[in-house]
């Protein structure tokens, strides 16, 4: 039976992702918490990806790979539009070359920035699905996950957090900090952790309960805010997509959700199940469109948007998602797709 608590968590994570990308005057006060959204999305994906029946998991992986290829293709087409707008205004600053295409395929760095920068998540997940699909052919895949999860998270912390303490912005090392593929440093260990939690769920529950999960959540959130405070006070540039304690926040959220199952759906769980991915994909595009017309807004409307833009864009994204899904369902019934 489906645990609809995970759908509500996905809706919350989608909102946190909007806070990451949409500026608001008080964003810095919530930003240390919002960083958990993407790793937690990956962990949830890994949690539901795992199946004790290898053939069923392989089938799920193949289906997921085809779905992600489809989503990546149409998502990139969508973000050509804001990129072309920037190119028309500043052609010298917005150029695409073969180097961009190479790093798009090898490192998963999106082509159509800045609005499309969040699309790295989709490609990272695609590469993880492919990697897991290959690993399942080997008898030692489980040992690989157990080793890779802590190792890759540690490498991310070392490369993105420790190295910047000893280099400056004009060094080659600093310039190379961004080129640690996100599908290795975040996506693979997070998905792997979700799979391991599902596999060893009974054993984990013997040592880790709901109270422990809440305690870990509060402690790790406090440590994230403390980390940001110390980094700012020390003048250290954090080049990482996550903080040191961010994976613990994401893990605690997933465990709390697992310990508090909800068997009956409600409107929030339905939104989370159906629209969270669409919200993730569409919200920067909606922010771009509103940015084009913002100067023509009445002063009161502009002021409201200035202070509450993430929530406004979130709900607009939900409405757009409903429309997209309705069109998709209609085309499916007509056998167009």
Order of alpha helices (4+ residues) and beta strands (2+ residues): alpha-alpha-alpha-alpha-alpha-alpha-alpha-alpha-alpha-alpha-alpha-alpha-alpha-alpha-alpha
